[in-house]
Amino acid sequence: MVWHKVIVDSLLVSELKMLRTASVDLLHRGISTFQRGLRKKDDFFRVHPAVCHALAESRPVVALESTIITHGMPYPNNLSTAKEVEAIVRSEGAIPATVGVIEGRLHIGLTAEELDGLARSKTAIKVSRRDLPYAVSKGLWGGTTVSGTMIAAHRAGISVFVTGGIGGVHRDGENSLDISADLTELGRTPIAVVSAGVKSILDIGRTLEFLETQGVCVATYGTSKNFPAFFSTQSGFTSPYNVCNPEEAAKLIGGTLSLGLESGLLLAVPIPEEYAASGQQIQEAIQTALAEASVQGIRGKDVTPFILEKVNKLTQGKSLQANIALIYNNARVGSQIACCLSKRIREKTLHHVAPPQDRHPQDSQSKIAVIGGVNVDFIAKGKNKKLLFGQTNPGSVCQTFGGVGRNIADILSRLGQKTLFISAIGTDSNSDAVINYCNHMNTTAVARIQEQRTATYCAVISASGELSLGLGDMDIHQRITKQYVSQFEEQLSSAQLVCFDGNIPVSTIDYVCSIAKKNAFPVWYEPTDADKACKPFLSDSWKALSYTSPNLVELCSMNRTIGLQTPEVLPCSLKEVLSCSLALCRPLLKHLQCVVVTLGAMGVLVCGEHEAGSVRLQPKKYRSTGRLCAVHYPALTVTTEETVNVSGAGDSLAGGMMAGILQGRDTHSCVRMGLLAARLSMASPHPIDPSLSLDTVDPNKVHPLPWPEPTFMWME
């Protein structure tokens, strides 16, 4: 793993001081903060990993509201409807992101347990813009309205939101000023809302006038401009525009977003004709319900649920059936639009990808392929022991070249392994510097993407070598797409080992794992950080992995993603840490050959199948069910004075071990090669020490004293 990786997401403004005290032990820096990674962040916004990764890869995502779950239907009908809507979105090729408030946190994308909890809740409140602060401060459960869902979806980066019908100007609204927050939200939040128009219990004419005042573009979906009225295909009013199909709708959304307008877009989808036939009966029932609501003095947000329940009784369930049908239809249409919008974005991106250049003629002979990120690193080191934030500190700044994938490919190349490196860079000055620096590597498969920036990382460290702050611009890593990597399928399939890091998109990971399973080549996964560690585990792709090298936080993330419990607070003593690591590794070893756990100052734990008194590291053609064991290797020491740069030590460890495996060495030699490579990295200003060679990491040549004795243990 790269040593700066745990910093960016976990560092808060109030914590801009030194993240940890000095340590002289190898592997301690960067990993000793693993408990910090498990702390709950001081925010109230959660994006489900599947949603987060889909957005990062420009795959289609559809936001869904949750008031229909909490206030629209009784349990269990609400739960089954919500599940069916999500299933429709998936069947159309998009990722559903149901939005809800869970214990005071705004969730974009719910787990099955969270969805069930929301459906069962008897205390959940309706959460619009005005209600969000209260719900968050009180730790409440809530169903988000159109307004609340738009806020969450926009913040997450979702462009398409599907609902049943939006709120509007209530009847007699010219006197009561009872106007739904949905309308003002559409006027200030740039997102496309797909609905069946405006609820027919409202004043549709005044609602359309208000939307015009708010600058909201309104279009009917279909060949007609007739504006639908929820249960009816016609309201007596027309939309300014219409779009005939998903492609036209996606083009309209794309244009709206490209203009940078701070207003939303309303796409009104008529109810399916077979359910519109009962519209007259439903409209009569609505008039009756409205009159009764007026007599009972029901007002504000209580009106809609009262009307819907009353109308359902008067129509003997026909209105509920129609309601569900239009929601399903909206989900289908909205998902098709989201897919077309995603396709437009991806095609635009692929159009700007320059073909790989012939910078090295021997890619077909590569023994190992590495897929991952490359960064230009700027290391700022202060002269004083303590850095003072908010002012200029004396120090020095140097430029180096990093990135998890690049670092591993670098060390493998320096250790004599023919390595094909697959990555993406921009067409800026940094990209030229990267290629020039990596001239000893095979970079034929590094794409240069037009109008994009090469990834950069800036680390601020103290005089003692402690990392105080890290900032990264890594968006280009999402351009290492499945489509691009598939050009090298022949090289991947013939490689003795394939390694990829957690920077690459989930779809690319799934692709590599699928061809690994098909062609039976070993795969090493370097998880990069706790948030990215889960990527292969979002599906069954992880079962195609052979090796992985997480720290304890990343190991917990992997287990949680496949539904297993993990400790809330990680242990501190060596005995407890080893016991915890063994328990977390055991379920992964049902499919993986080996798990290498980095334990900071406590060393390295290698877990896998027993062979000749140790763990088998050499690749196997077929998985077997031999007895599991583990070997703990104590850390080497590096003095504070010797420490120059900590950003590549973890990658050096992994790369050194891979080189040992490819050379056919035994387990002890492989691990010791990794430890020596990591020690060299820490004493160098570069993530990978340029002087590194087979001679400098041969454990039989460069270690003058006896090695610390490893500890063997069975994994019962």
C-alpha positions in Angstrom: 0.0 0.0 0.0 1.1 3.6 -0.5 2.1 5.2 2.8 0.2 8.4 2.4 -3.0 6.7 1.5 -4.8 6.8 4.9 -4.5 10.5 5.2 -6.7 12.4 2.7 -10.1 11.0 3.7 -9.6 10.8 7.5 -7.9 14.2 8.1 -10.2 16.9 9.5 -9.5 20.6 9.7 -9.4 20.4 13.5 -6.7 17.7 13.2 -4.2 19.5 11.1 -1.4 18.7 13.5 1.0 15.9 13.4 -0.9 12.6 13.0 1.3 10.4 15.1 4.5 10.5 17.2 7.8 9.5 15.8 8.6 5.8 15.4 11.8 4.1 14.4 10.3 0.8 13.3 9.9 -0.2 9.7 6.3 -0.2 8.4 5.1 1.9 11.4 4.7 5.1 9.5 1.3 5.4 7.8 0.1 2.2 9.2 0.1 3.1 12.9 -2.9 5.3 12.2 -5.1 2.3 11.4 -7.3 3.0 14.4 -7.9 6.5 13.3 -9.3 5.1 10.1 -12.1 3.4 12.0 -13.3 6.5 13.8 -16.6 7.9 12.7 -16.1 11.0 10.7 -17.7 14.1 12.1 -20.1 14.6 9.3 -23.7 13.5 8.4 -23.4 12.3 4.8 -22.9 8.7 3.8 -22.6 7.4 0.2 -23.0 3.6 -0.3 -19.8 2.1 -1.7 -21.6 0.7 -4.8 -23.0 4.2 -5.5 -19.7 5.9 -4.9 -17.8 3.7 -7.2 -20.4 3.8 -10.0 -20.3 7.6 -9.9 -16.5 7.7 -10.0 -16.7 5.6 -13.2 -19.5 7.6 -14.8 -21.8 4.6 -14.6 -25.6 5.4 -14.5 -27.0 6.0 -11.0 -30.7 6.8 -10.2 -31.6 8.6 -7.0 -34.9 7.5 -5.3 -36.8 9.2 -2.5 -38.0 7.5 0.7 -41.2 9.3 1.8 -43.1 6.7 -0.2 -41.6 4.2 2.1 -42.1 6.0 5.4 -45.4 7.8 4.7 -46.8 6.5 1.4 -47.7 2.9 2.1 -48.1 0.5 5.1 -45.6 -2.1 5.9 -44.8 -4.6 4.2 -46.2 -3.1 1.0 -43.8 -0.2 1.3 -40.8 -2.4 1.5 -41.8 -4.7 -1.4 -42.5 -1.7 -3.6 -39.1 -0.1 -2.7 -37.3 -3.3 -3.5 -39.1 -3.7 -6.8 -38.3 -0.1 -7.8 -34.6 -0.8 -7.1 -34.8 -4.1 -9.0 -36.3 -2.2 -12.0 -33.5 0.3 -11.9 -30.9 -2.5 -11.9 -32.7 -4.4 -14.7 -32.3 -1.3 -16.9 -28.5 -1.2 -16.2 -28.4 1.5 -13.6 -27.5 1.6 -9.9 -30.3 2.6 -7.5 -29.5 5.1 -4.7 -32.4 5.2 -2.3 -32.0 8.3 -0.1 -33.0 8.3 3.6 -32.0 9.6 7.0 -30.7 6.9 9.3 -30.0 7.8 12.9 -29.3 11.4 11.9 -27.1 10.6 8.9 -28.1 11.3 5.3 -27.6 8.1 3.4 -27.3 7.9 -0.4 -27.9 4.3 -1.2 -29.3 2.0 1.5 -28.3 -1.5 2.5 -31.1 -4.2 2.7 -31.0 -3.8 6.5 -31.3 0.0 6.4 -34.2 -0.2 3.8 -36.0 -2.7 6.1 -35.5 -0.5 9.1 -36.8 2.6 7.3 -39.9 0.6 6.1 -40.6 -0.7 9.7 -40.0 2.6 11.5 -43.0 4.1 13.2 -41.2 7.3 14.2 -39.6 8.3 10.9 -40.4 11.9 10.0 -40.7 13.6 6.6 -37.4 15.3 5.8 -37.4 18.2 3.4 -34.8 21.0 3.2 -36.1 22.7 6.4 -36.2 19.4 8.3 -32.7 18.2 7.6 -30.9 20.2 10.4 -33.4 19.0 13.0 -33.3 15.3 11.9 -29.5 15.3 11.9 -29.2 17.1 15.3 -31.6 14.7 16.9 -30.3 11.5 15.3 -33.7 10.7 13.8 -34.9 8.4 11.1 -36.6 10.0 8.2 -37.9 9.6 4.7 -36.6 12.3 2.3 -39.1 14.2 0.2 -38.4 15.4 -3.3 -36.6 18.4 -1.9 -34.5 16.5 0.6 -33.6 13.8 -2.0 -32.5 16.4 -4.5 -30.1 18.0 -2.0 -28.6 14.6 -1.2 -28.4 13.4 -4.8 -26.8 16.6 -6.0 -24.2 16.6 -3.3 -23.3 13.0 -4.2 -23.0 13.9 -7.9 -26.2 12.1 -9.1 -27.8 13.7 -12.1 -31.1 11.8 -12.4 -33.7 11.4 -9.7 -36.9 9.4 -10.0 -40.1 10.0 -7.9 -43.8 9.5 -8.2 -45.0 13.1 -8.4 -43.7 16.4 -7.2 -45.4 18.8 -4.8 -46.6 22.1 -5.9 -48.8 25.1 -5.2 -51.7 23.9 -3.0 -55.3 24.9 -4.0 -56.0 28.3 -2.6 -52.3 28.8 -2.5 -52.6 32.4 -3.7 -54.1 33.1 -0.2 -52.4 30.5 2.0 -49.0 30.7 0.3 -48.8 27.0 0.8 -46.2 26.1 -1.8 -44.1 22.9 -1.7 -40.4 23.2 -1.1 -40.0 20.9 -4.1 -40.5 23.8 -6.4 -38.0 26.1 -4.8 -35.5 23.2 -4.7 -36.0 22.7 -8.4 -35.1 26.3 -8.9 -31.8 26.1 -7.1 -30.5 22.5 -7.4 -29.3 21.3 -10.8 -30.7 17.8 -11.1 -33.2 16.1 -13.4 -36.4 15.0 -11.7 -38.4 12.3 -13.5 -42.0 12.3 -12.2 -45.6 11.7 -13.3 -46.0 15.4 -13.2 -47.6 17.3 -10.3 -49.9 15.5 -7.9 -53.5 16.1 -9.1 -54.6 17.3 -5.7 -52.7 20.5 -6.3 -53.2 23.7 -8.4 -51.3 22.5 -11.5 -51.6 25.8 -13.4 -50.1 27.9 -10.6 -47.5 25.2 -10.1 -46.3 25.5 -13.7 -46.3 29.3 -13.4 -44.2 29.1 -10.2 -41.7 26.7 -11.9 -41.3 29.2 -14.8 -40.6 31.9 -12.3 -37.9 29.7 -10.7 -36.3 29.2 -14.1 -37.0 25.4 -14.2 -37.0 23.8 -17.6 -40.2 21.6 -17.9 -40.6 18.9 -20.6 -43.2 16.2 -21.1 -41.7 12.7 -21.9 -43.4 11.5 -25.1 -44.7 12.8 -28.4 -47.2 15.2 -26.8 -46.7 18.4 -24.7 -49.7 17.6 -22.5 -48.6 18.0 -18.9 -49.7 14.9 -16.9 -51.5 15.1 -13.6 -50.2 12.0 -11.7 -53.2 9.7 -12.2 -54.1 11.2 -15.5 -52.2 11.7 -18.7 -53.8 15.1 -19.2 -54.1 18.0 -16.7 -55.5 20.6 -19.1 -52.1 22.3 -19.2 -49.1 21.9 -21.5 -45.4 21.8 -21.0 -43.2 24.3 -22.8 -41.3 21.4 -24.4 -41.3 17.6 -24.9 -38.7 14.9 -25.4 -39.6 11.8 -27.3 -37.1 9.2 -26.0 -34.3 8.5 -23.5 -31.6 9.8 -25.9 -33.4 13.2 -26.3 -33.9 13.4 -22.6 -30.3 12.7 -21.9 -29.2 15.3 -24.4 -31.4 17.9 -22.7 -30.0 17.0 -19.2 -26.5 17.1 -20.6 -27.1 20.5 -22.0 -28.6 21.8 -18.8 -25.6 20.6 -16.8 -23.1 21.9 -19.3 -24.5 25.4 -19.1 -23.8 25.5 -15.4 -27.3 26.6 -14.5 -28.1 26.4 -10.9 -31.7 25.2 -11.6 -33.1 21.8 -12.1 -35.1 20.1 -14.8 -38.5 18.5 -14.6 -39.3 15.6 -16.9 -43.1 14.7 -16.7 -43.8 11.1 -17.6 -47.5 10.3 -18.3 -49.0 7.3 -16.4 -49.2 4.1 -18.6 -52.4 4.1 -20.6 -53.8 0.9 -19.0 -53.9 2.6 -15.6 -55.0 6.0 -16.9 -58.4 4.5 -17.8 -59.5 4.6 -14.2 -58.3 8.3 -13.9 -61.9 9.7 -13.9 -62.9 7.6 -11.0 -59.8 8.6 -9.1 -60.3 12.3 -9.9 -63.8 12.1 -8.4 -62.5 10.4 -5.3 -59.8 13.1 -5.0 -62.5 15.9 -5.0 -64.4 14.0 -2.3 -61.2 13.6 -0.2 -60.3 17.3 -0.6 -63.6 18.4 0.7 -63.3 16.1 3.7 -59.8 17.3 4.4 -61.1 20.9 4.4 -63.9 20.0 6.8 -61.4 18.3 9.2 -59.0 21.2 9.0 -56.1 19.1 7.7 -53.4 21.3 6.2 -49.8 21.4 5.2 -47.7 18.3 4.9 -50.5 16.1 6.4 -52.8 16.7 3.4 -51.1 14.4 0.9 -51.0 11.2 3.0 -54.6 11.9 4.1 -55.8 12.3 0.5 -53.9 9.3 -0.8 -55.3 7.0 2.0 -58.9 8.3 1.5 -58.7 8.0 -2.3 -57.4 4.5 -2.0 -60.4 3.5 0.1 -62.9 5.2 -2.2 -61.5 3.6 -5.3 -61.2 0.2 -3.6 -57.4 0.1 -4.1 -57.4 1.2 -7.8 -55.6 4.4 -6.9 -52.9 2.5 -5.0 -52.4 0.2 -8.0 -52.2 3.2 -10.3 -49.7 4.9 -7.9 -47.4 1.9 -7.8 -47.7 1.4 -11.6 -46.6 5.0 -12.4 -43.7 4.7 -9.9 -42.5 1.6 -11.6 -42.9 3.2 -15.0 -41.0 6.3 -13.9 -38.2 4.1 -12.5 -38.0 2.4 -15.9 -38.0 5.6 -17.9 -35.6 7.4 -15.5 -33.1 4.5 -15.6 -33.1 4.4 -19.4 -32.4 8.2 -19.4 -29.6 7.8 -16.8 -28.0 5.0 -18.9 -28.1 7.2 -22.0 -26.7 10.1 -20.1 -23.9 7.9 -18.8 -23.2 6.6 -22.3 -22.8 10.2 -23.6 -20.4 11.1 -20.8 -18.3 7.9 -21.4 -18.2 8.3 -25.2 -17.0 11.9 -24.7 -14.3 10.7 -22.4 -13.1 7.8 -24.7 -13.0 10.3 -27.6 -10.2 12.1 -25.8 -8.1 9.0 -25.0 -4.9 8.9 -27.0 -3.9 5.4 -28.2 -0.9 3.8 -26.4 2.4 4.7 -27.9 5.3 2.3 -28.7 7.6 3.5 -25.9 8.9 0.0 -25.2 8.9 -2.9 -27.6 8.8 -5.9 -25.3 5.3 -5.8 -23.7 4.4 -9.2 -25.2 7.3 -10.7 -23.2 6.3 -9.3 -19.9 6.1 -11.8 -17.0 4.0 -9.6 -14.8 1.4 -6.9 -15.5 0.6 -4.1 -13.1 -2.6 -2.0 -13.4 -2.9 1.1 -11.3 -2.2 4.7 -10.6 0.7 7.0 -11.3 1.3 10.3 -9.5 3.6 13.2 -9.6 4.5 13.6 -5.9 5.6 16.9 -4.3 7.3 16.3 -0.9 7.5 19.4 1.3 9.7 18.8 4.3 9.9 21.3 7.1 13.2 22.2 8.9 11.5 22.5 12.3 10.4 19.6 14.4 6.9 21.0 14.6 5.1 22.6 11.6 2.9 25.7 12.3 -0.2 25.8 10.2 -1.6 29.1 8.9 1.9 30.5 8.1 5.0 29.8 6.0 7.4 27.3 7.5 11.1 27.0 6.4 11.8 23.8 4.5 12.5 22.2 1.2 10.3 21.0 -1.6 11.2 18.2 -4.0 9.4 16.5 -6.8 9.2 12.7 -7.1 7.1 10.1 -8.9 4.7 7.8 -7.1 1.3 6.1 -7.3 0.7 2.6 -5.9 0.7 0.8 -9.3 3.7 2.8 -10.6 5.7 2.1 -7.5 5.1 -1.6 -7.7 5.9 -1.7 -11.4 9.0 0.4 -10.7 10.5 -1.9 -8.1 9.7 -5.0 -10.1 11.5 -3.5 -13.1 14.5 -2.7 -11.0 14.5 -6.2 -9.6 14.8 -7.7 -13.1 11.2 -8.6 -13.8 9.7 -7.7 -17.2 6.7 -5.7 -16.2 3.9 -4.2 -18.3 2.5 -1.1 -16.6 -1.1 -0.2 -17.5 -2.2 3.3 -16.3 -3.4 6.7 -17.4 -1.9 10.2 -17.4 -2.9 13.5 -18.8 -1.3 15.6 -21.6 0.2 18.2 -19.4 3.9 18.9 -18.5 3.7 16.4 -15.6 2.9 13.6 -18.0 6.1 14.2 -20.0 8.1 14.2 -16.7 6.5 10.9 -15.7 7.4 9.2 -18.9 10.9 10.5 -18.8 11.4 9.3 -15.2 10.0 5.9 -16.0 12.2 5.3 -19.0 13.5 2.1 -17.4 10.0 0.7 -17.3 7.6 -0.7 -20.0 5.1 2.2 -20.3 3.6 1.2 -23.7 0.2 0.6 -22.0 0.1 4.0 -20.2 -2.7 6.0 -21.9 -2.3 9.8 -22.4 -5.7 11.4 -22.1 -6.3 14.7 -23.7 -7.6 17.6 -21.7 -6.9 15.8 -18.4 -4.5 16.4 -15.6 -1.9 13.9 -14.6 -2.5 12.7 -11.0 -0.6 14.8 -8.4 0.0 14.3 -4.7 1.4 16.8 -2.2 2.8 15.6 1.1 3.8 17.9 3.9 6.2 16.3 6.4 8.0 17.4 9.5 11.8 17.4 10.0 11.5 13.9 11.6 9.8 12.5 8.5 6.3 12.4 10.0 3.5 13.0 7.5 1.4 16.0 8.6 -0.9 16.6 5.6 -1.5 15.0 2.3 -3.5 16.3 -0.7 -4.3 14.5 -3.9 -5.8 15.2 -7.3 -6.4 11.6 -8.5 -9.5 11.9 -10.8 -7.7 10.6 -13.8 -7.4 7.1 -12.3 -11.0 6.6 -13.1 -10.0 6.7 -16.8 -8.2 3.3 -16.4 -11.4 1.8 -17.7 -12.4 -1.8 -18.6 -12.6 -0.8 -22.2 -9.0 0.5 -22.2 -7.5 -2.4 -20.2 -9.3 -5.0 -22.3 -6.9 -4.0 -25.2 -4.2 -5.9 -23.2 -6.2 -9.1 -22.5 -3.7 -11.3 -24.3 -0.8 -10.0 -22.2 -2.8 -10.3 -19.0 -3.8 -13.9 -19.8 -0.2 -15.0 -20.4 1.4 -13.2 -17.4 2.8 -15.2 -14.5 1.2 -12.6 -12.1 -1.1 -9.7 -12.5 -1.3 -6.9 -9.8 -3.8 -4.1 -9.6 -4.3 -1.4 -7.0 -7.4 0.1 -5.4 -7.2 3.3 -7.5 -8.8 1.7 -10.6 -12.5 1.6 -11.2 -14.7 -1.3 -9.9 -15.7 -2.3 -13.4 -12.0 -2.6 -14.4 -11.4 -4.8 -11.3 -14.4 -7.0 -12.1 -13.1 -7.4 -15.7 -9.6 -8.4 -14.6 -10.9 -10.8 -12.0 -13.2 -12.4 -14.6 -10.4 -13.1 -17.1 -8.2 -14.3 -14.2 -10.9 -16.9 -13.3 -11.2 -17.8 -17.0 -7.5 -18.1 -17.7 -6.3 -19.2 -14.2 -3.6 -16.7 -13.7 -2.8 -15.4 -10.1 -3.8 -11.9 -9.1 -2.4 -9.7 -6.3 -4.7 -6.9 -5.0 -3.0 -3.9 -3.3 -6.0 -2.2 -1.6 -4.4 1.3 -1.4 -6.6 2.6 1.4 -9.6 1.7 3.7 -12.2 3.2 1.5 -11.0 1.6 -1.7 -10.2 -1.8 -0.1 -13.8 -2.9 -0.5 -13.9 -2.6 -4.3 -13.4 -6.3 -5.4 -15.6 -7.4 -2.5 -18.7 -5.5 -3.8 -19.3 -8.6 -5.9 -17.9 -12.1 -6.1 -14.8 -10.7 -8.0 -12.7 -11.1 -4.9 -13.0 -14.9 -5.1 -10.7 -14.7 -8.2 -7.9 -13.1 -6.2 -4.8 -15.0 -5.2 -3.0 -12.5 -2.9 -3.9 -9.3 -1.1 -1.8 -7.1 1.2 -4.0 -5.0 3.5 -3.4 -3.3 6.8 -5.7 -4.0 9.6 -8.2 -1.2 8.7 -8.4 -2.4 5.1 -8.8 -6.0 6.3 -11.8 -4.9 8.4 -13.3 -3.0 5.3 -13.0 -6.2 3.2 -14.8 -8.3 5.9 -17.5 -5.7 6.4 -18.2 -5.5 2.7 -18.9 -9.3 2.5 -21.3 -9.0 5.5 -19.0 -10.1 8.3 -18.7 -8.5 11.7 -15.5 -6.6 12.6 -14.3 -5.1 15.9 -15.4 -1.5 16.6 -12.1 -0.8 18.3 -9.0 -2.5 17.2 -6.7 -4.2 19.7 -3.3 -2.8 20.8 -1.3 -5.7 22.2 0.6 -7.9 19.8 -1.2 -11.0 21.0 -4.6 -9.5 20.5 -3.6 -7.9 17.1 -2.4 -11.3 15.8 -5.6 -13.0 17.1 -7.8 -10.4 15.4 -5.9 -10.6 12.1 -6.1 -14.3 12.0 -9.9 -14.2 12.6 -10.3 -11.6 9.8 -8.1 -13.5 7.3 -9.8 -16.9 7.8 -13.0 -16.1 5.7 -10.9 -14.6 2.9 -8.7 -17.7 2.7 -11.7 -19.8 1.6 -10.9 -18.4 -1.8 -7.6 -16.5 -1.7 -4.2 -18.3 -1.5 -2.5 -15.8 0.8 -3.2 -12.7 2.8 -0.3 -10.5 3.8 -1.3 -8.2 6.7 0.9 -5.2 7.5 0.9 -4.4 11.2 2.9 -1.3 11.5 5.5 -1.5 14.3 4.4 -5.0 15.0 5.7 -6.3 11.6 4.0 -8.4 8.9 1.7 -11.4 9.2 1.5 -13.8 6.3 -1.5 -16.2 6.3 -2.3 -19.1 3.9 -2.0 -22.8 3.3 0.7 -24.7 5.1 3.6 -26.0 3.2 7.0 -27.2 4.6 6.7 -25.5 7.9 5.6 -22.1 6.5 2.9 -20.5 4.3 2.9 -21.4 0.6 3.5 -18.3 -1.5 4.3 -19.8 -4.8 1.2 -19.7 -7.2 -1.0 -22.8 -7.5 -2.9 -23.8 -10.6 -5.8 -25.1 -8.5 -7.1 -24.1 -5.1 -6.8 -26.8 -2.4 -8.1 -27.1 1.1 -4.9 -27.7 3.0 -4.5 -26.7 6.6 -4.2 -23.0 7.2 -1.3 -21.4 9.1 0.3 -18.0 9.6 3.8 -16.7 10.1 4.5 -13.4 11.9 7.7 -11.5 10.9 8.9 -8.8 13.3 9.6 -5.4 11.8 13.1 -4.1 11.0 14.1 -0.8 12.5 15.0 2.4 10.9 16.2 5.4 13.0 14.5 8.8 12.7 17.8 10.2 11.3 17.7 7.6 8.5 14.1 8.3 7.6 13.7 10.6 4.6 10.4 9.6 2.8 7.7 7.3 3.9 5.5 7.4 0.8 6.6 4.2 -0.9 7.7 1.8 1.8 4.5 -0.3 1.7 4.6 -0.6 -2.1 8.3 -1.6 -1.8 7.3 -4.4 0.6 4.6 -5.7 -1.8 6.9 -5.4 -4.8 9.8 -7.1 -3.2 7.6 -10.0 -2.2 6.2 -10.3 -5.7 9.7 -10.3 -7.1 10.7 -13.1 -4.7 7.7 -15.1 -5.7 8.5 -14.8 -9.4 12.1 -15.9 -8.7 10.8 -19.0 -7.1 12.1 -18.2 -3.6 10.8 -19.6 -0.4 8.4 -17.6 1.8 11.1 -16.4 4.3 13.2 -15.0 1.5 10.3 -13.3 -0.2 9.1 -11.5 2.9 12.7 -10.5 3.8 13.2 -9.1 0.3 10.1 -7.0 0.8 11.3 -5.7 4.2 14.7 -4.8 2.9 13.2 -2.9 -0.1 10.9 -1.0 2.2 13.8 0.0 4.4 15.7 1.3 1.4 12.6 3.3 0.4 12.4 5.0 3.7 16.0 6.2 3.5 15.5 7.6 0.0 13.9 10.9 -1.2 12.1 8.8 -3.8 9.2 6.4 -3.1 11.3 3.6 -4.8 15.0 3.9 -4.2 16.7 4.3 -7.6 19.7 2.3 -6.2 17.5 -0.7 -5.5 18.6 -3.9 -7.2 18.7 -7.6 -6.6 21.9 -7.3 -4.8 20.6 -4.6 -2.4 17.6 -6.7 -1.3 19.1 -10.2 -1.2 18.6 -11.2 2.4 21.7 -13.4 2.2 24.0 -10.6 1.2 22.9 -7.3 2.9 21.7 -8.1 6.4 24.8 -8.3 8.6 23.0 -9.7 11.7 20.8 -12.7 12.2 17.2 -12.1 11.2 14.6 -11.8 13.9 13.0 -15.2 14.3 9.5 -15.4 12.7 6.7 -17.0 14.7 4.7 -19.8 13.2 1.1 -20.5 14.2 -1.8 -22.6 13.1 -5.1 -21.0 12.1 -7.5 -23.3 13.9 
